[in-house]
Amino acid sequence: MKINIEGLEFSYNGKPTLKNMNLKVNRGEFLSIIGPNGSGKTTFLKCMNRILSPKEGSIFIDKYDLNRLQREDIAKHIGYIPQAERGAFPTTVFDTVLMGRKPHMKWIPRSNDLKIVSEVIETLGLNDFSMKNINELSGGQRQKVIIARALAQQPRVLLLDEPTSSLDLKHQLEVLDITREQADNDVTVIMSVHDLNLAARYSDKIIMMKDGEIFLGGGTEILTPENIEPVYGVSVDVRRESDQIWILPRKVTCK
């Protein structure tokens, strides 16, 4: 699904948090949102999922105006993966993933709902844990379950808010490999992430946010020392080899 955002603005208690954001994302693109804490990344994702209602502006998913859709209809189009959930309800992995089918079913799941859940669990390698309580899993396993729940919605847009922030290196790569596969299968992916190297490795496009605004957008070519330093207040070295980019922090330049 194609996303078109025009003039998006949001304020907390009268203080502007998002300012005149304009953005277009094509179907099947993987867009990473980077920027320091407080730059508006999470607020932006919550506005896109209508958890928060923008003060101004519009968000279109293909022909659909998000402001005119009911919550259930939004959930049929958009899967949202928040920052690592804590204190989850004591349900099994299977039942947690089944919650993702709620927008598509009534009270009782149909055979097709159970089939989709089983397929998602198998795809994410969660078969061995499917009858376990989700609170018994490691952080990385639990995050994969939350992703599975979103994928069970069969969304055409996937929003991820810092999906790797509490994961070890192996689980970071597993989660982002799964996410990249979704984009390769025509799901539009928008992810906020702190790790610039992960953004460079997985993204088709990147936007850099600063103080609630889009500072710069483009491909990985925008990841230069001249662009990164004014956003983060840190000088970096950027090394490029073939199609790979490595960003190495040097020192803080602005406190």
Summary of the structure (lengths in Angstrom):
residues: 255
radius of gyration: 18.6
end to end distance: 40.4
largest distance: 58.2
contacts: 801
relative contact order: 0.17
helix: 38%
strand: 31%
